[in-house]
Amino acid sequence: ERWCTGYRGVTHTVNIIYPLYLQHCANVTSQLPPEKHTFSKKQMMEMSGSGDSSETEAFVPNVPDSPYNAKSKRNSVLSSSPSSGNAKQYFRRAQIWICYNNRNKIILIAFLLLCANMLTNQLRVHRTKKLAKGAMVSMDYSNVKSVGDLEAIKNELGSLCFPGMENSCKCPDPMVGLAREGRRHWMKTAHENKDKVLDIREDLDVVFYGDSITEGWMGTSFGFPNGRKDKNEQVFNSLFSLDHGGKYKGLALGISGDLTSSLLWRIENGELPPDVLHPKVFWVLIGTNDLGNPWCSPDATVLGILRVVEEIRRRRPGAIIVINSIFPRSWNKKGFVWKGKRVGKGRVLPELWSSIQSINAHLKEYSNTHENVEYFDANHVFLQGENKKLKIDKELMNDYLHPSHVGYKLWGDLIVQKLGRLIS
């Protein structure tokens, strides 16, 4: 951007290109024999295509740092025909002539091409940012009564892709459960979750469904211990295990990287069987991966979340379902939620905070119009600052996406308070 804005940028570019150009011309000239390094005016005119050959003064290129005296005028002249046995030297001389008689044009063309490339990339980035800022939920979900209503809304959508990210979009159908069979260890973890459900022999107060944030309660990723999360399980047990002093009995069923369609598949294939698992509250936190991985649109993300909720309502009609707001996330290295991230020429990862806020607002509307469905928002815990300086607290989210054990504790305390109001 700086290169294409004003005199300073022009000077910077010329300072880079011009010395390289001069050095190239000097290298070409240095390879010529000293007795044959000049052109006659006639030969120069013939090579340039000009018909004016009346002058016969020799053309001598002024090559900086050349080992030959560029001002000497010798009478020995190379034949103008490249077939004379000196074709190599002939074309060397032609290259010198082009360098020194068109150097300003060469520099200008190179600079304009550079600026055109940068301008094109900048316009592409600007377009992506502009579209992303307009990536809001466009449909009304407050009157959804069934999966059929969600299907009707999906059919009205023109695209399931995030605006501006169509080239990277791989958004699956949010209405259909989809296993991640190509993902290493995913199916293993899904079977482990199913076994946990089948091993339940007592009533639970709450079951958490979700992705890596939910699995993070257990200190694992794809069922394997994760050293960065080793303190999380202790926090979970202190809140949701009666044997460790917790007030409620809970179970966390999450798999890292899951989309809404992945969670739907798990619920349909063993994580919510007909005769097992009847907690007082189902707690759902899903959707952030739909936005940031396959680049689903905000509407597609809402559809996926509500498809999961409707499936739980169908299987457990009397249960209370809590929809947790999608957590704030940031690509920015300092955690600012309103800033995106450049990842290459003309490519940018747009900020997702405006879309997340829009999604959460519609999830809240849906909850307000449906019995036994609650909305829960604890995003303020993870944020600091205000307006354009709003950012994620790094102590509470080390990677600006997943809570640290401190973040889990603060979030968990608010969950316990919410459960106290719901269960009582």
Secondary structure, DSSP 4 states (H G I P E B T S, - for coil): -GGGSHHHHHHHHHHHHHHHHHHHHHHHHHTS-TTS--B-HHHHHHHHT-S-----PPB----TT-SS-TT---S----S-TTSS-HHHHHHHHHHHHHHHSHHHHHHHHHHHHHHHHHHHHHHHHHHHHHHHT----S--TT--SHHHHHHHHHH-S-SBPTT-GGG--PPPTTS----TTSTTHHHHHHHHHHHHHT--S--SEEEEESHHHHGGGTEETTEE-GGGTTHHHHHHHHH-GGGT-SS-EEEEE-TT--HHHHHHHIIIIIS-TTS---SEEEEE--HHHHHSS-B-HHHHHHHHHHHHHHHHHHSTT-EEEEEPPPP---STT-BTT--EEEETTEEE---HHHHHHHHHHHHHHHHTSTTEEEE--GGGGEES-GGG-EE-TTT-TTSSS--HHHHHHHHHHHHHHHHHHH-
